[in-house]
């Protein structure tokens, strides 16, 4: 695959109740990547099926159960009890199943994680040759050393030292789909141990880093992605809150 390849990238978008923001995110994707398929999934929220009629190759699934990953930070205020960890294991396991369903539907080599606050301003490219697990930002959210050590002890692999795999990150489909059993083993057996020493593990931005790291997959930094929240020269912009129904704070990196 050439380092500037634009082929085989599908869109994966979890949505809930931000109708206009969801529509605008999808619109920006299709404007610059009309040939790429898109999987839109309502996480127990509003009905977005009408959007499948506006663009070609848009798939839709309405899940009745809300996993609440858009509200992951609320879990940080809940004590880390055995019951709570058990509930998180079940939610994460179902999340993995849903991502797999999306990937099998799209049939693309890579999937970009779209969100209501992701703005696409150009062709989505794969900036690296060779195999990697994810391609996204390098953030300032670093794992404590005891978490890195515990992860290595449990899995035998190095954990990417920072977390923040949010909107705009690109997932490797083959590595995800082909390692579902290993992911489920990690979730059931190793996640509870990590959760006990890292309260933010339940945030999807963190947990998915652990999944790919658990199989030894490399994380690459994507120069085409920015977290600035403002329109720029970058093809992929995260934290773009313009179309949210209520004003929300825009993240500004240090």
C-alpha positions as CSV (number, residue, x, y, z in Angstrom):
1,X,0.0,0.0,0.0
2,X,1.4,3.5,-0.9
3,X,1.9,5.8,2.0
4,X,-0.7,8.3,0.5
5,X,-3.3,5.7,-0.2
6,X,-6.9,6.9,-0.1
7,X,-8.5,3.6,-0.7
8,X,-10.3,1.3,1.6
9,X,-11.2,3.7,4.4
10,X,-14.7,3.5,5.8
11,X,-16.4,5.8,8.3
12,X,-17.7,4.5,11.7
13,X,-19.9,6.9,13.6
14,X,-21.7,6.4,17.0
15,X,-24.4,9.0,17.5
16,X,-27.0,9.8,20.1
17,X,-29.1,13.0,20.0
18,X,-27.0,15.7,18.2
19,X,-29.0,15.6,15.0
20,X,-27.4,18.5,13.2
21,X,-23.9,17.8,14.3
22,X,-24.2,14.1,13.2
23,X,-25.6,15.2,9.8
24,X,-22.7,17.7,9.3
25,X,-20.0,15.2,10.3
26,X,-21.4,12.7,7.8
27,X,-21.8,15.4,5.1
28,X,-18.2,16.5,5.5
29,X,-17.0,12.9,5.2
30,X,-19.0,12.2,2.0
31,X,-18.1,15.6,0.4
32,X,-14.5,14.6,0.3
33,X,-14.8,10.8,0.3
34,X,-17.9,10.0,-1.7
35,X,-16.8,6.5,-2.7
36,X,-16.2,5.4,0.9
37,X,-18.9,3.5,2.9
38,X,-20.1,4.8,6.2
39,X,-21.6,3.0,9.2
40,X,-23.9,5.2,11.3
41,X,-25.0,3.7,14.6
42,X,-27.5,5.2,17.1
43,X,-26.4,4.2,20.6
44,X,-30.0,3.9,21.9
45,X,-30.7,7.5,20.8
46,X,-32.5,9.3,18.1
47,X,-33.5,7.8,14.7
48,X,-30.9,8.7,12.1
49,X,-32.1,6.3,9.4
50,X,-33.2,9.2,7.1
51,X,-29.5,10.0,6.5
52,X,-29.1,6.8,4.5
53,X,-31.3,8.3,1.8
54,X,-29.1,11.4,1.3
55,X,-25.8,9.7,0.4
56,X,-24.8,6.4,-1.2
57,X,-23.2,3.6,0.8
58,X,-24.4,4.7,4.2
59,X,-25.4,1.9,6.5
60,X,-27.5,2.4,9.6
61,X,-28.1,0.4,12.8
62,X,-30.2,1.5,15.8
63,X,-29.1,-0.2,19.0
64,X,-31.7,-0.3,21.7
65,X,-29.2,-0.5,24.5
66,X,-27.2,2.7,25.3
67,X,-23.6,1.9,26.1
68,X,-23.0,5.5,27.0
69,X,-19.4,5.8,25.8
70,X,-20.0,9.4,25.0
71,X,-20.5,9.9,28.8
72,X,-17.5,7.7,29.8
73,X,-16.1,10.3,32.2
74,X,-19.2,10.0,34.5
75,X,-17.9,6.6,35.4
76,X,-14.8,8.1,37.0
77,X,-16.9,9.3,39.9
78,X,-18.2,5.9,40.7
79,X,-16.2,3.7,43.2
80,X,-14.3,0.9,41.6
81,X,-16.2,-2.0,43.2
82,X,-16.2,-5.6,41.9
83,X,-19.8,-5.1,40.7
84,X,-18.9,-1.9,38.8
85,X,-15.9,-3.6,37.1
86,X,-18.1,-6.5,36.1
87,X,-20.6,-4.1,34.5
88,X,-17.8,-2.4,32.6
89,X,-16.5,-5.7,31.4
90,X,-19.9,-6.5,29.9
91,X,-20.2,-3.0,28.3
92,X,-16.8,-3.1,26.8
93,X,-17.4,-6.7,25.4
94,X,-20.5,-5.5,23.7
95,X,-18.7,-2.5,22.3
96,X,-16.2,-4.8,20.7
97,X,-19.0,-6.8,19.1
98,X,-20.5,-3.7,17.7
99,X,-17.2,-2.4,16.2
100,X,-16.7,-5.8,14.7
101,X,-20.2,-5.7,13.2
102,X,-19.4,-2.3,11.7
103,X,-16.1,-3.5,10.2
104,X,-17.7,-6.6,8.7
105,X,-20.4,-4.5,7.1
106,X,-18.0,-1.9,5.7
107,X,-15.5,-4.4,4.3
108,X,-12.7,-1.8,4.3
109,X,-9.1,-2.2,5.3
110,X,-9.3,0.7,7.7
111,X,-12.1,2.5,9.6
112,X,-11.9,6.1,10.8
113,X,-13.7,6.8,14.1
114,X,-16.1,9.6,13.2
115,X,-17.9,11.6,15.9
116,X,-20.4,14.5,16.0
117,X,-17.4,16.8,16.5
118,X,-15.2,15.5,13.7
119,X,-14.9,17.6,10.6
120,X,-13.4,16.1,7.4
121,X,-11.7,18.6,5.1
122,X,-10.1,16.4,2.5
123,X,-9.4,12.9,1.3
124,X,-8.7,10.5,4.2
125,X,-5.3,9.0,3.6
126,X,-3.3,6.2,5.2
127,X,0.0,8.0,6.0
128,X,2.1,4.9,6.6
129,X,3.2,1.8,4.8
130,X,3.2,-1.5,6.7
131,X,0.9,-2.8,9.3
132,X,-0.2,-0.8,12.4
133,X,-3.0,-1.0,14.8
134,X,-4.2,2.6,15.1
135,X,-3.2,6.0,13.7
136,X,-4.1,9.1,15.6
137,X,-2.9,11.9,17.9
138,X,-0.1,11.9,20.4
139,X,-1.8,13.4,23.5
140,X,-0.6,14.5,26.9
141,X,-2.6,11.8,28.7
142,X,0.3,9.6,29.8
143,X,-0.2,6.3,31.7
144,X,1.5,6.1,35.1
145,X,4.5,3.8,35.2
146,X,2.7,1.3,37.4
147,X,0.0,0.9,34.7
148,X,2.6,0.4,32.0
149,X,4.4,-2.2,34.2
150,X,1.2,-4.1,35.0
151,X,0.1,-4.2,31.4
152,X,3.5,-5.6,30.4
153,X,3.3,-8.2,33.2
154,X,-0.2,-9.3,32.1
155,X,0.1,-9.3,28.3
156,X,3.8,-9.5,27.6
157,X,3.5,-6.5,25.3
158,X,4.2,-2.8,25.7
159,X,1.3,-0.4,26.2
160,X,1.3,2.7,24.1
161,X,2.5,5.2,26.8
162,X,-0.3,7.7,26.2
163,X,-4.0,7.5,25.6
164,X,-6.5,9.6,23.7
165,X,-7.7,7.6,20.7
166,X,-10.8,9.8,20.2
167,X,-12.5,11.1,17.1
168,X,-10.5,11.0,13.9
169,X,-8.4,8.0,14.9
170,X,-8.0,5.3,12.2
171,X,-8.4,1.6,13.1
172,X,-6.9,-1.4,11.3
173,X,-9.8,-3.6,10.4
174,X,-8.0,-6.9,9.9
175,X,-6.2,-6.7,13.2
176,X,-9.4,-5.9,15.1
177,X,-11.6,-8.6,13.5
178,X,-9.0,-11.3,13.5
179,X,-8.2,-10.8,17.2
180,X,-11.7,-10.7,18.7
181,X,-11.1,-13.8,20.9
182,X,-7.8,-12.3,22.2
183,X,-9.6,-9.0,22.9
184,X,-12.3,-10.8,24.8
185,X,-9.8,-12.7,26.9
186,X,-8.1,-9.4,27.7
187,X,-11.4,-7.8,28.7
188,X,-12.4,-10.7,30.9
189,X,-9.1,-11.5,32.6
190,X,-6.8,-8.4,32.4
191,X,-9.0,-5.4,32.2
192,X,-10.2,-5.8,35.9
193,X,-6.6,-5.7,37.1
194,X,-5.8,-2.5,35.0
195,X,-9.0,-0.8,36.1
196,X,-8.1,-1.2,39.8
197,X,-5.1,1.0,39.3
198,X,-6.2,3.3,36.5
199,X,-9.7,4.8,37.0
200,X,-9.9,6.2,33.4
201,X,-9.5,2.8,31.8
202,X,-13.2,2.7,31.0
203,X,-13.0,5.7,28.7
204,X,-13.0,4.4,25.1
205,X,-10.1,6.8,24.3
206,X,-8.0,4.7,26.7
207,X,-9.5,1.2,26.5
208,X,-9.1,0.8,22.7
209,X,-5.4,1.7,23.1
210,X,-5.1,-1.2,25.4
211,X,-6.9,-3.6,23.0
212,X,-4.5,-3.0,20.1
213,X,-1.5,-2.9,22.5
214,X,-2.5,-6.2,24.0
215,X,-1.7,-7.9,20.6
216,X,1.5,-6.0,20.1
217,X,0.0,-3.7,17.4
218,X,1.8,-0.4,16.8
219,X,0.2,3.0,17.3
220,X,1.2,5.7,14.7
221,X,0.8,9.4,15.0
222,X,-1.3,10.9,12.1
223,X,0.0,14.3,10.8
224,X,-3.3,14.8,9.0
225,X,-5.3,14.9,12.3
226,X,-5.6,17.9,14.7
227,X,-7.5,18.2,18.0
228,X,-7.7,22.0,17.8
229,X,-11.4,22.1,17.2
230,X,-11.0,24.8,14.5
231,X,-11.0,24.6,10.7
232,X,-7.4,24.4,9.5
233,X,-5.3,22.8,6.8
234,X,-5.6,19.4,8.4
235,X,-7.9,17.0,6.5
236,X,-9.2,15.6,9.9
237,X,-10.3,17.9,12.7
238,X,-11.5,16.7,16.1
239,X,-13.4,18.8,18.7
240,X,-15.2,20.8,16.1
241,X,-18.3,21.8,18.2
242,X,-19.9,24.4,15.8
243,X,-23.1,22.4,15.2
244,X,-23.8,21.1,18.7
245,X,-27.2,21.9,20.0
246,X,-25.8,23.6,23.1
247,X,-22.5,25.5,23.5
248,X,-19.7,23.2,24.6
249,X,-16.2,23.9,25.6
250,X,-13.6,23.5,22.8
251,X,-10.5,21.7,23.8
252,X,-7.3,23.9,23.4
253,X,-4.0,22.0,23.5
254,X,-1.2,23.4,25.6
